[in-house]
């Protein structure tokens, strides 16, 4: 096997590894975004309770 063939194999293995890491990170980001966007009561209907005297800012925390 020549040096250039070995290099191509090494690069291909590294690319597979990096692609796997990218997929894992993509899943993590989607999970985190889902958690961030979820309302305090866990319902996505917009029915989170509003406490008296608080301004309606369109966010729930």
C-alpha positions as CSV (number, residue, x, y, z in Angstrom):
1,X,0.0,0.0,0.0
2,X,1.4,3.4,-0.9
3,X,1.6,6.4,1.4
4,X,-1.2,8.2,-0.5
5,X,-3.5,5.2,-0.2
6,X,-2.8,4.9,3.6
7,X,-3.4,8.7,4.0
8,X,-6.8,8.3,2.1
9,X,-7.8,5.5,4.4
10,X,-6.9,7.4,7.5
11,X,-8.8,10.5,6.3
12,X,-11.8,8.4,5.4
13,X,-11.8,6.9,9.0
14,X,-11.5,10.3,10.5
15,X,-14.4,11.6,8.4
16,X,-16.6,8.7,9.5
17,X,-15.8,9.5,13.1
18,X,-16.4,13.2,12.7
19,X,-19.7,12.5,10.9
20,X,-20.8,10.4,13.9
21,X,-19.9,13.2,16.3
22,X,-21.8,15.8,14.2
23,X,-24.9,13.6,14.3
24,X,-24.6,13.2,18.1
25,X,-24.2,16.9,18.5
26,X,-27.2,17.6,16.2
27,X,-29.4,15.4,18.3
28,X,-28.2,17.1,21.5
29,X,-28.9,20.6,20.1
30,X,-32.4,19.5,19.0
31,X,-33.0,18.1,22.5
32,X,-31.8,21.2,24.2
33,X,-33.9,23.5,21.9
34,X,-36.9,21.4,22.7
35,X,-36.3,21.8,26.4
36,X,-35.7,25.5,26.2
37,X,-38.9,26.1,24.1
38,X,-41.1,24.0,26.3
39,X,-43.4,25.9,28.6
40,X,-43.1,25.8,32.4
41,X,-46.1,23.5,32.8
42,X,-44.8,21.2,30.1
43,X,-47.7,21.9,27.7
44,X,-47.1,23.4,24.3
45,X,-50.6,24.9,24.0
46,X,-49.9,28.3,25.4
47,X,-51.9,27.5,28.5
48,X,-49.1,28.1,31.0
49,X,-50.5,30.0,34.1
50,X,-49.9,33.7,34.2
51,X,-49.3,35.1,37.7
52,X,-51.2,38.2,38.7
53,X,-49.3,41.4,38.2
54,X,-46.7,40.0,35.8
55,X,-46.4,41.5,32.3
56,X,-47.2,39.4,29.3
57,X,-43.8,39.2,27.6
58,X,-44.6,36.2,25.5
59,X,-42.0,34.0,27.3
60,X,-42.3,31.4,30.0
61,X,-39.5,30.6,32.4
